[in-house]
Amino acid sequence: MISKSMKATVICSMVLFASCKEDPKTPEKTMSDNVLTQEWTGPYEGVPAFDKMSVDAIKSAVEEGMELNLAEIELIANNTEAPTFENTIAAMESAGKTLKRVFAYYGIMGSNVSSPEFRAVQAELAPKLSDFRSQISQNEALFQRIKTVYEASLETPLEPQAQRVVDLTYKQFEMDGANLDAEKKKRYAEINKELSTLYTDFANNVLHDEENYITYLNKDQLGGLADGFIKSAAKIATDKGQDGKYAITNTRSSMDPFLTYSTERELRKQVWENYYSRGDNNDEYDNKKMIAEILKLRKERVGLMGYNNFAEWRLQDRMAKTPENAMDLMLKVWPAATARVKEEVADMQTVANELGDKITIEPWDYRYYAEKVRKKTYDLDSEEVKQYLQLDKLTEAMFFTAGELFNYNFTPVPEGSVPVFHEDVKVWEVTDKQSGKHIGLWYLDPFSREGKRSGAWATTYRSYSSFEGETNVLASNNSNFVKPAPGEAVLVSWDDAITFFHEFGHALHFFSANVKYPTLNGGVRDYTEFQSQLLERWLSTDKVINQFLVHYKTGEPIPASLVEKIKNAATFNQGFGTTEYLASALMDMKLHLADPINIDIATFERETLDELGMPKELPMRHRTPQFGHVFSGEGYATAYYGYMWADVLTADASEAFKEAEGGFYDKEVADKLVKYLFAPRNAMDPAEAYRKFRGRDANIEALMRDRGFPVTKS
């Protein structure tokens, strides 16, 4: 998933994240000598000075960036000339370059190399940043100019991309309360400031629990674990001052394989409880009361504009349009998913009984016995598959896919030629295979470490635009693979390999952008996951399997018989995967549709899951107290359903490739893929773009077929 908490609004994306040449009409300003505010220098059109980042410099850099940006906005707002697209909208697109550069550093320091010192700065800056955004979104003179340009464009439409920017800009100002009276605007800004602090505190509480709940094992507690995992756990323990022990960290990349393979049931329970209790330990880092406050403030804020609930306000500019449409999709899939869970649990209980384990399947057993069922049913051992999934080879496979579909070539940059923020980070140059044209740089930060938030995500340090001259793209992928012991290969699970491809899909979406204005690099949340989910499909194509899935010791290609088993098991455990996700998505929506007054989060979560008929044998993918997608910012709030919405598009688009003569490498379909689904970003309405690709709207039957669920023709 993309995580850009500082891009919560279009204001941020169009003002903070513009990446263009300086406008000669900007006010005269004196730039400080703070290294984090300076223009990027060096090769590749200039690159961030990641090697010069410091906590000491970041606070003043952000404050300076805000000051400079507000000066630019004031000049636009107070322009005495009649409002036009060029002197208002285009001028806004050109603003904010200094702050955009600063936020490249700020994002890295918050997500990749966080520290207690930086978190203190975050907490101090959060309300200031909220005030900054409010000064823009509530600038009456600025909004009146935007409104004038917007209304004129209704009479005389602009060229398509310019018109799209005008529409998006006006809509976002409107959604941010620009039409409110002075008293309501004041309260709106106050709420945003309160929320900004709550979001920062929420994320930092989860990070605290990830860093401080570690399970240490002795030698006699390693049953079932793979050698590579054991060596990595030993190194992590040693690094933490626990030499001779083995550390299971409180992150998904460590928890998931431990729960899948460990024979120590009580330890599985402990690791499971640590992970699913993040933000829910009834201590000073507990998030439940904070969530209740967030929900109250969100409802109050949208109520100022006359909306009944946050979901109604949020979804108006998404593909779903209404919470009812989103709920309808989820509830169509939910019964099939939970029915499949019952079948999966019955199969697991049978295996447990056959082994004489005398247990009843509990949540900390699900992965362990599911793996045994997989082996029994399909003769498929995930650990065996893992021997053919080397991180380096998977990276090559992604480059191959990008070359086949997008005509891209990835070349490692010379060591030391581009600054990085950690020794683990590697950088590649991206060029066009035929013309050699430079497109950008790809940064990869693959390993888990203290101070790095969990999960996987993609982001950009510079995005493409052309209205003031073409800019190249600086994009990154970030993962949390467990770093191996020295000399050991990085082997990952099939699910982790899929996620790796998924996040690379976001990077390709950045690189292939063909948009004129920075705002158009933004996305519609229930659509932008589609492109990356679609790219996952190339992992299981024959061309990738036959070339890049080779044994990490022998170099032998993965046997055809093992590939056949993988394909046969393609819909295995879909009950678990679909249900744990949907439970989180439904909870997100129901929390925002409920009355937040006097809400008790623990009770609401429990009662909602009971009403839904949530199987007791598995948890939500993200329990409410750790649901950072929804409560450490607003990007996915009432929008976590978007992965399912995107999955419908993904399944349907995949069938377009399957039906084509050349399959997933069909040239004609691939060209349409790039032209209509990747290159436009948000320059075109997503529904229109998909119809141009497919010739019709997507249908849910493709999703049901894809997951092996019963299909009822709609």
C-alpha positions in Angstrom: 0.0 0.0 0.0 1.0 3.7 -0.6 1.6 5.6 2.7 1.9 9.3 2.4 0.3 10.8 5.5 1.4 14.3 4.6 -0.6 14.0 1.3 -3.9 13.7 3.0 -5.6 16.3 0.9 -5.3 17.5 -2.7 -4.0 20.8 -1.1 -1.0 18.9 0.0 -0.5 17.1 -3.3 -0.9 20.2 -5.4 0.9 22.7 -3.2 3.4 20.8 -1.1 4.3 18.2 -3.7 4.6 20.3 -6.9 7.9 19.6 -8.7 8.6 22.3 -11.3 10.8 25.2 -12.1 10.6 28.4 -10.1 7.9 30.8 -11.1 9.4 34.2 -11.9 6.4 35.9 -10.2 7.0 34.3 -6.8 7.9 36.8 -4.0 11.5 37.6 -3.4 12.7 35.4 -0.5 15.9 34.7 1.2 16.7 31.0 1.5 18.5 29.9 4.6 21.6 27.7 4.5 19.6 24.7 6.0 20.7 21.8 3.8 17.2 20.3 3.8 15.7 23.3 2.1 18.3 23.5 -0.7 17.6 22.6 -4.3 18.8 19.1 -5.1 22.0 18.9 -6.9 24.1 16.1 -8.5 23.3 13.7 -11.3 19.8 12.6 -12.5 18.4 16.2 -12.4 19.3 16.5 -8.8 18.8 14.0 -6.0 17.9 14.3 -2.3 20.8 14.7 0.1 19.7 11.8 2.2 23.2 11.5 3.7 22.9 14.9 5.2 19.6 14.5 7.0 19.4 15.3 10.7 16.7 15.7 13.4 18.3 19.1 14.3 17.7 20.4 10.8 14.2 19.0 10.0 12.1 21.2 12.3 13.4 24.6 11.0 13.3 23.2 7.4 9.6 22.4 7.7 8.9 25.8 9.2 10.9 27.6 6.6 9.2 25.6 3.8 5.7 26.5 5.2 6.6 30.2 5.4 7.9 30.3 1.8 4.9 28.4 0.5 2.4 30.7 2.3 4.2 33.7 0.8 3.7 32.2 -2.6 0.0 31.5 -1.9 -0.6 35.1 -0.6 0.9 36.4 -3.9 -1.5 34.3 -5.9 -4.5 35.2 -3.7 -3.8 38.9 -3.8 -3.0 39.2 -7.5 -4.9 42.3 -8.8 -5.3 40.8 -12.2 -8.5 39.0 -13.1 -8.4 35.3 -12.1 -7.3 33.0 -15.0 -6.2 29.4 -15.1 -2.5 30.5 -15.6 -2.3 33.1 -12.8 -4.3 31.1 -10.3 -4.4 27.3 -10.8 -1.1 26.9 -12.7 0.5 29.3 -10.2 -0.7 27.0 -7.4 0.7 24.0 -9.2 4.1 25.7 -9.4 4.2 26.6 -5.7 5.6 24.8 -2.7 8.9 23.4 -4.2 11.0 24.0 -1.1 8.5 22.3 1.2 8.1 19.5 -1.2 11.9 18.9 -1.0 11.7 19.0 2.8 8.9 16.5 2.9 11.0 14.0 1.0 13.3 14.0 4.1 10.4 14.3 6.6 8.7 11.2 5.2 11.9 9.1 5.3 12.6 10.2 8.9 9.1 9.3 9.9 8.8 5.9 8.1 12.3 4.5 7.5 14.6 5.8 10.1 12.4 7.1 13.0 13.8 7.8 16.4 12.4 9.1 19.7 14.0 12.5 19.0 12.3 12.7 15.6 8.9 11.7 17.1 9.2 14.6 19.5 9.7 16.9 16.5 6.7 15.3 14.7 4.5 15.9 17.7 5.5 19.6 17.8 5.1 20.1 14.1 1.8 18.3 13.7 -0.5 21.2 14.9 1.7 23.7 13.0 1.3 21.8 9.8 -2.5 21.6 10.4 -2.5 25.4 10.8 -0.5 25.8 7.6 -3.0 23.7 5.6 -5.9 25.6 7.0 -4.4 28.9 6.1 -4.4 27.7 2.5 -7.8 25.9 2.4 -9.5 28.7 4.2 -7.9 31.6 2.3 -11.1 33.4 1.1 -9.4 35.4 -1.5 -7.7 32.4 -3.0 -10.9 30.4 -3.0 -12.8 33.1 -4.8 -10.2 33.2 -7.5 -10.4 29.4 -7.8 -14.2 29.6 -7.9 -14.1 32.2 -10.6 -11.8 30.1 -12.8 -14.0 27.0 -12.1 -17.3 28.7 -13.0 -15.7 30.2 -16.2 -14.6 26.7 -17.2 -18.2 25.4 -16.9 -19.0 27.9 -19.7 -15.9 27.5 -21.7 -14.1 24.2 -20.9 -10.3 24.1 -20.9 -8.2 21.5 -22.5 -8.8 18.1 -20.7 -5.9 18.0 -18.3 -6.3 21.7 -17.3 -10.0 21.2 -16.8 -9.4 18.1 -14.7 -7.0 20.1 -12.4 -9.6 22.9 -12.1 -12.3 20.5 -11.2 -10.2 18.6 -8.6 -8.9 21.8 -7.1 -12.3 23.4 -6.7 -13.8 20.1 -5.4 -11.1 19.7 -2.7 -11.5 23.3 -1.5 -15.2 22.8 -1.3 -14.8 19.5 0.6 -12.4 21.3 2.9 -15.0 23.8 4.0 -14.1 26.7 1.8 -17.8 27.6 1.5 -18.3 27.7 5.3 -18.9 30.9 7.2 -16.1 32.4 9.4 -17.2 30.8 12.6 -17.5 27.3 11.1 -14.2 27.7 9.3 -12.6 28.5 12.6 -14.0 25.3 14.2 -13.0 23.3 11.1 -9.4 24.5 11.5 -9.4 23.7 15.2 -10.6 20.2 14.5 -8.0 19.6 11.9 -5.3 20.7 14.4 -6.6 18.3 17.1 -6.7 15.5 14.6 -3.2 16.1 13.3 -1.8 15.5 16.8 -4.0 12.4 17.4 -2.9 10.9 14.1 0.8 11.4 15.0 0.3 10.0 18.5 -1.6 7.0 17.1 1.1 6.0 14.7 3.9 6.5 17.3 2.0 4.3 19.8 1.8 1.4 17.3 5.5 1.9 16.5 6.3 1.8 20.2 4.5 -1.5 20.7 6.2 -3.0 17.6 9.6 -2.0 19.0 9.1 -3.1 22.6 7.2 -6.4 22.5 9.8 -8.9 21.4 9.7 -12.7 22.1 13.1 -14.2 22.8 13.6 -18.0 22.2 16.1 -20.5 23.6 17.7 -23.2 21.5 15.1 -25.8 22.6 12.2 -23.6 21.3 13.1 -23.5 17.6 11.1 -26.5 16.5 9.7 -26.3 12.9 11.6 -23.1 12.0 13.7 -22.9 8.9 17.5 -22.5 9.2 17.5 -19.1 7.5 14.9 -17.8 9.8 16.7 -19.1 12.8 20.0 -17.5 11.8 18.3 -14.2 11.2 16.5 -14.4 14.6 19.8 -15.0 16.2 21.4 -12.0 14.6 18.5 -9.7 15.6 18.8 -11.0 19.2 22.6 -10.4 19.2 22.1 -6.9 17.8 19.6 -6.2 20.7 22.1 -7.4 23.3 20.6 -10.9 23.8 23.5 -13.0 22.4 22.7 -16.8 22.4 18.9 -16.2 22.0 16.6 -15.8 19.0 14.4 -12.8 18.6 10.8 -12.8 17.1 10.1 -9.2 16.5 6.6 -7.7 16.7 6.2 -7.2 12.9 4.3 -9.1 10.3 7.5 -10.2 8.5 8.6 -12.0 11.7 5.3 -13.0 13.2 3.8 -14.6 10.0 6.5 -17.2 9.4 6.8 -18.0 13.1 3.0 -18.7 13.3 3.2 -20.8 10.2 6.0 -23.1 11.2 6.7 -23.1 14.9 5.8 -26.3 16.7 5.6 -24.4 20.1 1.9 -23.7 20.5 2.2 -21.6 23.6 4.9 -19.4 22.0 2.7 -19.1 18.9 0.0 -17.8 21.2 2.4 -15.3 22.8 3.6 -14.0 19.5 0.1 -13.8 18.1 -1.1 -11.8 21.2 1.8 -9.4 21.0 1.1 -8.7 17.4 -2.6 -8.3 17.5 -2.5 -6.3 20.8 -0.5 -3.4 19.4 -2.1 -0.2 20.6 -4.4 -2.3 22.9 -2.4 -3.0 26.0 -4.3 -0.6 28.4 -1.2 1.5 29.1 0.0 4.9 28.1 0.4 3.7 24.5 -3.2 2.4 24.2 -5.1 3.8 21.2 -8.7 3.0 22.0 -9.7 6.3 23.6 -7.8 8.2 20.9 -9.8 6.4 18.2 -13.1 7.4 19.9 -11.9 11.0 19.9 -10.9 10.8 16.2 -14.3 9.5 15.2 -16.1 12.3 17.2 -14.0 15.0 15.6 -14.3 13.6 12.1 -18.1 13.5 12.4 -18.3 17.0 13.9 -16.1 18.4 11.1 -18.1 17.0 8.2 -21.3 18.0 10.1 -20.2 21.6 9.7 -20.8 21.1 6.0 -24.1 19.3 6.3 -23.0 15.7 5.9 -24.5 13.0 8.0 -21.3 11.1 8.5 -17.6 11.0 7.5 -18.1 8.2 5.0 -20.7 10.2 3.1 -18.3 13.1 2.8 -15.2 11.0 2.0 -16.7 8.8 -0.7 -18.2 11.5 -2.9 -15.1 11.7 -5.0 -14.2 8.0 -5.0 -15.3 5.4 -7.5 -17.8 3.9 -5.0 -19.4 7.4 -4.6 -21.5 6.3 -1.5 -20.9 4.2 1.6 -23.9 2.1 0.5 -22.2 1.1 -2.7 -19.0 0.1 -0.9 -20.9 -1.9 1.7 -23.0 -3.6 -1.0 -19.8 -4.9 -2.7 -18.3 -6.1 0.6 -21.4 -7.8 1.8 -21.8 -9.7 -1.5 -18.4 -11.3 -1.0 -18.6 -11.7 2.8 -20.9 -14.8 3.0 -18.8 -16.8 0.5 -15.6 -15.8 2.3 -16.8 -16.9 5.8 -18.3 -20.1 4.4 -14.9 -20.9 3.0 -13.4 -20.2 6.4 -15.6 -22.9 7.9 -14.4 -25.4 5.3 -10.8 -24.4 6.0 -11.2 -24.8 9.7 -12.8 -28.2 9.3 -9.9 -29.3 7.2 -7.4 -28.1 9.7 -9.2 -29.7 12.6 -9.2 -33.0 10.8 -5.4 -32.7 10.3 -4.9 -31.8 13.9 -7.0 -34.8 15.0 -5.0 -37.1 12.7 -1.8 -35.9 14.3 -3.2 -36.6 17.7 -2.7 -32.9 18.7 -5.9 -32.8 20.9 -6.6 -29.1 20.3 -9.4 -27.0 19.0 -8.2 -24.6 16.3 -7.5 -21.1 17.7 -6.3 -18.0 15.9 -2.7 -18.7 16.7 -3.2 -22.2 15.1 -4.7 -21.1 11.8 -1.5 -20.5 9.8 0.2 -23.5 11.3 -2.5 -26.0 10.4 -3.4 -24.3 7.1 0.2 -25.1 6.1 -0.3 -28.7 7.0 -3.5 -28.9 5.0 -1.8 -27.3 2.0 0.9 -30.0 2.2 -1.7 -32.8 2.6 -4.1 -31.6 -0.1 -1.7 -30.3 -2.7 1.5 -31.9 -1.6 2.8 -28.3 -1.4 5.3 -27.3 1.2 5.6 -23.5 1.4 9.1 -23.8 2.8 10.1 -25.8 -0.3 8.6 -23.1 -2.5 10.6 -20.5 -0.5 13.9 -22.0 -1.7 13.1 -20.7 -5.1 12.1 -17.2 -4.1 15.2 -15.2 -3.7 14.8 -11.5 -3.2 17.5 -10.7 -5.8 15.9 -12.9 -8.4 12.5 -11.5 -7.7 13.9 -8.1 -8.2 15.2 -9.2 -11.6 11.8 -10.7 -12.4 10.1 -7.4 -11.7 12.6 -5.6 -14.0 11.8 -8.2 -16.7 8.1 -7.6 -16.3 8.7 -3.8 -16.5 10.7 -4.3 -19.7 8.1 -6.5 -21.3 5.1 -4.3 -20.5 6.5 -0.8 -20.1 9.7 -1.0 -22.2 11.8 0.0 -19.1 15.4 -0.9 -18.3 16.8 -0.9 -14.8 20.5 -0.3 -14.3 22.3 -0.1 -10.9 23.7 3.3 -10.3 27.5 3.5 -9.5 28.1 2.9 -5.8 28.2 6.2 -3.9 26.9 8.3 -6.8 23.5 8.8 -5.2 23.1 9.5 -1.5 21.0 7.1 0.5 19.6 7.2 4.0 20.8 3.7 5.1 23.4 1.3 3.9 20.6 -1.2 3.0 19.2 1.1 0.3 20.1 0.4 -3.3 19.3 2.6 -6.3 18.7 1.9 -10.0 18.4 4.2 -13.0 15.3 3.6 -15.1 15.5 4.2 -18.9 13.5 3.5 -22.0 14.8 0.2 -23.5 14.7 1.5 -27.1 15.5 5.2 -27.0 17.6 5.1 -23.9 15.7 8.1 -22.5 16.2 8.7 -18.8 13.0 8.2 -16.9 14.1 8.3 -13.2 15.6 6.5 -10.3 14.2 3.6 -8.3 15.2 3.3 -4.6 14.8 0.0 -2.7 14.8 -0.2 1.1 14.1 -3.9 1.7 14.8 -4.9 5.3 13.1 -4.5 8.6 15.0 -2.6 11.4 14.3 -0.6 14.5 12.8 2.8 13.7 11.2 1.6 10.4 7.4 1.2 10.4 6.1 -2.2 9.5 4.5 -3.2 6.3 5.4 -2.4 2.7 4.8 0.8 0.8 5.8 2.9 -2.2 6.4 6.6 -2.4 7.9 9.3 -4.6 10.4 12.0 -3.9 9.8 13.6 -7.2 6.8 12.9 -9.6 6.5 13.5 -13.3 4.9 16.7 -14.7 5.5 18.6 -17.9 3.8 22.0 -17.7 7.0 23.8 -16.8 9.3 21.3 -18.5 9.5 17.5 -18.0 10.7 16.3 -14.7 12.1 12.8 -14.0 10.7 10.5 -11.4 12.4 9.5 -8.1 10.4 6.6 -6.7 11.0 4.1 -3.9 9.8 0.8 -2.7 10.0 -0.1 1.0 9.7 -3.6 2.5 10.2 -5.3 5.9 11.9 -8.5 4.9 13.9 -10.1 7.8 17.5 -9.3 7.1 19.5 -12.6 6.8 22.7 -13.5 8.6 25.8 -12.5 6.6 26.3 -14.7 3.6 22.8 -16.1 3.6 20.3 -15.6 0.8 17.1 -13.6 1.4 14.3 -16.1 0.9 10.7 -14.9 1.0 7.3 -16.6 1.1 5.0 -16.7 -1.9 2.7 -14.1 -0.2 5.6 -11.8 0.4 6.7 -12.2 -3.2 3.2 -11.1 -4.3 3.4 -8.1 -2.0 6.8 -7.2 -3.5 5.3 -7.2 -7.0 2.3 -5.3 -5.7 4.4 -2.4 -4.4 6.5 -2.4 -7.5 3.2 -1.9 -9.4 2.9 1.5 -7.6 6.4 2.4 -8.6 5.6 1.6 -12.3 2.5 3.7 -11.9 4.7 6.6 -10.9 7.3 6.1 -13.6 4.7 5.7 -16.4 2.8 8.9 -15.5 2.1 11.1 -18.4 0.4 14.1 -16.8 0.9 17.8 -17.3 0.2 19.1 -13.8 1.4 17.8 -10.4 -2.1 17.5 -8.9 -2.9 14.9 -11.6 -0.3 12.6 -10.0 -2.7 12.1 -7.1 -5.2 9.2 -7.3 -8.6 8.0 -6.4 -8.0 5.7 -3.5 -10.3 2.9 -4.5 -8.7 2.9 -8.0 -4.9 3.4 -7.4 -4.6 0.0 -5.7 -5.9 -1.6 -8.8 -2.8 -1.1 -11.0 -0.5 -2.6 -8.3 -2.8 -5.5 -7.6 -2.9 -6.2 -11.3 0.9 -6.3 -11.5 0.9 -9.1 -8.9 -0.4 -11.5 -11.6 2.9 -11.5 -13.5 4.7 -13.3 -10.7 2.9 -16.5 -11.6 3.3 -16.2 -15.4 5.4 -18.9 -17.1 8.0 -16.4 -18.3 8.8 -15.2 -14.8 8.6 -18.7 -13.2 10.9 -20.3 -15.8 13.6 -17.6 -15.7 13.7 -16.3 -12.2 12.4 -18.9 -9.8 15.7 -20.9 -9.3 17.0 -22.7 -6.2 19.1 -20.5 -4.0 21.8 -23.1 -3.7 21.8 -25.1 -6.9 20.5 -22.5 -9.3 18.2 -25.2 -10.7 14.9 -23.9 -12.1 11.8 -24.6 -10.0 10.5 -28.1 -11.1 7.4 -28.1 -13.3 5.7 -30.4 -10.8 6.1 -27.8 -8.0 4.8 -25.1 -10.3 1.8 -27.2 -11.1 1.1 -27.6 -7.3 1.4 -23.9 -6.8 -1.2 -23.2 -9.6 -3.5 -25.9 -8.3 -3.4 -24.3 -4.8 -4.0 -20.8 -6.2 -7.3 -20.4 -4.4 -6.2 -22.2 -1.3 -6.8 -20.3 2.0 -8.9 -17.7 0.2 -11.3 -17.9 3.1 -8.7 -16.7 5.5 -7.2 -14.0 3.2 -10.6 -12.6 2.2 -12.2 -12.7 5.6 -9.4 -11.1 7.6 -9.3 -8.2 5.1 -13.0 -7.7 4.7 -13.5 -7.7 8.5 -11.1 -4.7 8.7 -12.8 -3.0 5.8 -16.3 -3.5 7.2 -15.1 -2.3 10.6 -13.7 0.8 9.1 -17.0 1.6 7.4 -19.2 0.7 10.3 -17.1 2.8 12.8 -17.6 5.9 10.6 -21.3 5.2 10.1 -22.0 4.8 13.9 -22.8 7.5 16.4 -19.4 8.2 18.0 -20.8 9.8 21.2 -19.9 7.6 24.1 -18.6 4.9 21.8 -16.5 2.2 23.5 -14.1 0.9 20.9 -13.4 -2.5 22.4 -17.1 -3.2 22.8 -18.0 -1.9 19.3 -15.3 -4.0 17.7 -16.5 -7.1 19.6 -20.2 -6.6 18.9 -19.7 -5.7 15.3 -17.7 -8.8 14.6 -20.4 -10.9 16.4 -23.1 -9.3 14.2 -21.2 -10.0 11.1 -20.6 -13.6 12.1 -16.8 -13.3 12.2 -15.3 -16.7 12.5 -13.6 -17.0 16.0 -10.6 -18.8 14.5 -9.1 -15.7 12.9 -8.7 -11.9 13.6 -9.2 -8.9 11.5 -6.1 -8.2 9.4 -5.8 -4.9 11.2 -7.5 -4.7 14.6 -9.0 -1.3 15.3 -6.3 -0.1 17.9 -3.5 -0.7 15.3 -5.4 0.3 12.1 -2.9 2.9 10.9 -4.4 3.0 7.4 -7.5 4.6 9.0 -6.3 6.3 12.2 -2.8 7.6 11.6 -4.2 9.8 8.8 -7.2 10.0 6.5 -6.1 8.5 3.2 -7.8 5.1 3.8 -10.5 6.2 6.4 -13.8 4.7 5.1 -11.8 3.7 2.1 -10.1 0.5 3.2 -12.8 -1.2 1.1 -10.9 0.1 -1.9 -8.6 -3.0 -2.0 -11.7 -5.1 -2.7 -13.1 -2.5 -5.2 -9.7 -2.6 -6.9 -9.7 -6.4 -6.8 -12.9 -6.5 -8.9 -11.1 -4.4 -11.5 -8.0 -6.6 -11.2 -9.8 -9.9 -11.7 -11.7 -8.5 -14.6 -8.6 -6.9 -16.3 -6.7 -10.2 -15.8 -9.4 -12.0 -17.8 -8.7 -9.5 -20.6 -5.1 -10.8 -20.7 -6.2 -14.4 -20.4 -8.5 -14.0 -23.4 -5.8 -12.4 -25.5 -3.7 -14.3 -28.0 -0.5 -13.5 -26.3 -1.8 -14.0 -22.8 -0.2 -11.8 -20.1 2.4 -10.6 -22.6 0.0 -9.7 -25.4 1.4 -6.6 -27.0 -1.9 -5.0 -27.9 -3.5 -5.4 -24.4 -0.2 -4.4 -22.7 -0.2 -1.1 -24.7 -3.8 -0.4 -23.7 -2.8 -1.2 -20.1 -0.1 1.4 -20.1 -2.0 4.0 -22.1 -5.3 3.9 -20.2 -4.7 2.3 -16.8 -1.2 3.6 -15.8 -0.2 6.7 -17.7 -3.2 8.9 -17.0 -2.9 8.7 -13.2 -5.8 11.1 -12.2 -5.9 13.0 -15.5 -8.9 11.0 -16.5 -12.0 9.8 -14.6 -11.1 6.2 -13.4 -14.4 4.7 -14.6 -13.9 6.2 -18.1 -10.3 5.0 -18.2 -11.3 1.5 -17.3 -14.0 1.4 -20.0 -11.4 2.6 -22.6 -9.2 -0.4 -21.6 -11.9 -3.0 -21.3 -14.7 -1.7 -23.5 -17.1 -2.1 -20.6 -17.4 -1.8 -16.8 -15.9 -4.5 -14.6 -18.1 -7.1 -13.0 -18.0 -8.9 -9.7 -18.3 -12.4 -11.2 -14.6 -12.2 -12.3 -13.6 -11.6 -8.7 -15.7 -14.6 -7.5 -14.2 -16.8 -10.1 -10.7 -15.6 -9.3 -11.1 -16.6 -5.6 -12.8 -19.9 -6.3 -16.1 -18.7 -4.7 -19.5 -19.7 -6.1 -20.6 -17.4 -8.9 -24.1 -16.0 -9.0 -24.7 -14.2 -12.2 -25.7 -10.5 -11.5 
